């Protein structure tokens, strides 16, 4: 039986797939439901600023409002691994190390 | 103090009207004076499910507009003296449900009834929002199926943010999950979400599980609330749900596949 399972791994049941898909989609929808409406604007401006220094795509910045105990937490994740630095800093900012 | 209970779901076709009829009838059977109101203006159906479609003279919108008084519009159930049906208009559109008018009618109903059961239309538009706005308690009717679960989650969010209790920062609307059209055989085969799956995803208390049953269609065919059919699994499951709503502890039935006895297979009894 075990060998059979190795040769032909059992497929997850369609109910299990449904549950996983629901969990993922609802966690996104619940987060966006309670998010304050300035978050998308903040995210866009962050992309503009960071984008002056490194190559960055929209989906590489994630802005979330979370909670840790009693304090609200603004969490900003910027993924830059593998991001190419811009060859020269934008004009007007050169020399401002 | 009268209690306003909304039967809602977001998604259509999951069993809101069946549940409204069965739940209201179950409350009436326990001796509570109960009225069930159809909020689905323009798509009236509660009257058919309750079997009083030929007795409708005045409706909810007539009373809101002052064209009729409450007692002219209320239809007394012929099977149970505690049960009244309040039909809606078939010709008007949903905008006729003015919030202050609805509030006035509900206040008047609270003088006469113990329970006011509101059958919400599907969707999250004006009619559905008006149906849930004044609720003290909500029964979220959900099928074990992805789109229904997602829409239920959305309705739960709306109850928490847009009900009158939420706007006034009063204690929140009491939430109850009612899982309908549950098929234990398909659950056992891994083809259908389990009760536990849906509870884990929606995380609200479970009021009951109504099994998929032939008796539901039979009941609506004949205009009888299914909870009046105590021989049917669905009818008994609804009566259990009503008992739990009243605070009784009852074990969940009809959630495990039933072995069909030789007799039942032979005679095809549901």
Interface residues (C-beta under 8 A of the other chain):
Chain A: X13 X14 X15 X16 X18 X19 X21 X22 X23 X25 X26 X29 X30 X33
Chain B: X145 X146 X149 X150 X153 X154 X157 X187 X189 X190 X191 X192 X193 X194 X197 X200 X201
